[in-house]
Amino acid sequence: MSQLASTERAKRPEFRNINAFKDLTTYRLPFAGLVSILHRISGAIMFFLMPLIIWMFDTSISSEVSFEKFKAAFNVGMLGLPGAVWKLATLALIWAFLHHFIAGLRHLWMDTSHEAVNLKFGKSSAIFTLAVSIGLTLILGAKLFGFY
């Protein structure tokens, strides 16, 4: 009887490791997972661009001469790199800050209101985070590149 009972049982699901070359190309990452990964990437960008942040802050407030040097770095260039490269680095920093800040607020909200956390809220808040961070980055990027 024990053999009969064991053969009638439903087969348990088999879990296996994924193949990075075959499975990752077909895997559909949910928005919440994308926001989580981008939250980590944005933190790393801010960490590695910290010397640029410190230089921009120090140069912009030290004196009028240093502020002109600061503006020239974005208009003409500096250290052999054109001004557009410095503007792109600053745009990456703007996106990193905005995304990290908004995703951080999302995580704080989820931590403080456990009963409100469900799949629907996770997806909608992730889409909101992506939309707002990218939208504000586009607006500030347009200002940085002189479109208005």
FENZICOR-V864811 format. One record per residue. N is the residue number from 0. D_CENTER is the distance of its C-alpha to the mean C-alpha in Angstrom with 1 decimal. Layout:
N|D_CENTER, N|D_CENTER
//
This chain:
0|57.4, 1|54.5, 2|54.0, 3|54.1, 4|51.6, 5|49.1, 6|49.4, 7|48.9, 8|45.7, 9|42.5, 10|40.7, 11|37.7, 12|34.4, 13|33.6, 14|30.3, 15|29.4, 16|26.8, 17|24.8, 18|25.6, 19|22.5, 20|24.3, 21|25.7, 22|23.6, 23|20.0, 24|20.8, 25|22.1, 26|19.7, 27|18.0, 28|14.8, 29|14.7, 30|12.0, 31|11.7, 32|11.2, 33|8.5, 34|6.6, 35|7.8, 36|7.0, 37|3.2, 38|4.3, 39|6.6, 40|5.5, 41|4.2, 42|7.5, 43|9.3, 44|8.8, 45|10.2, 46|12.8, 47|14.0, 48|14.2, 49|16.2, 50|19.4, 51|18.4, 52|17.5, 53|20.8, 54|22.7, 55|21.6, 56|22.5, 57|25.7, 58|26.8, 59|26.2, 60|28.3, 61|31.0, 62|33.5, 63|34.1, 64|34.6, 65|31.3, 66|29.6, 67|31.3, 68|30.1, 69|26.5, 70|27.0, 71|28.8, 72|25.9, 73|23.9, 74|27.0, 75|28.9, 76|26.8, 77|27.2, 78|27.7, 79|28.7, 80|25.4, 81|25.6, 82|24.0, 83|21.7, 84|20.0, 85|19.5, 86|18.3, 87|15.6, 88|14.5, 89|14.6, 90|12.6, 91|9.8, 92|10.3, 93|10.5, 94|7.3, 95|5.6, 96|8.3, 97|8.3, 98|5.0, 99|6.0, 100|9.4, 101|9.5, 102|8.1, 103|10.5, 104|13.2, 105|12.8, 106|13.4, 107|16.2, 108|17.7, 109|17.9, 110|19.4, 111|22.0, 112|23.1, 113|23.6, 114|26.0, 115|23.6, 116|21.1, 117|21.9, 118|20.5, 119|20.9, 120|19.1, 121|16.2, 122|15.9, 123|16.5, 124|14.2, 125|11.3, 126|12.5, 127|13.0, 128|9.5, 129|8.3, 130|11.6, 131|11.7, 132|8.5, 133|9.5, 134|13.1, 135|13.1, 136|11.4, 137|14.3, 138|16.8, 139|16.1, 140|15.9, 141|19.3, 142|20.7, 143|19.6, 144|21.2, 145|24.2, 146|24.3, 147|25.6
//
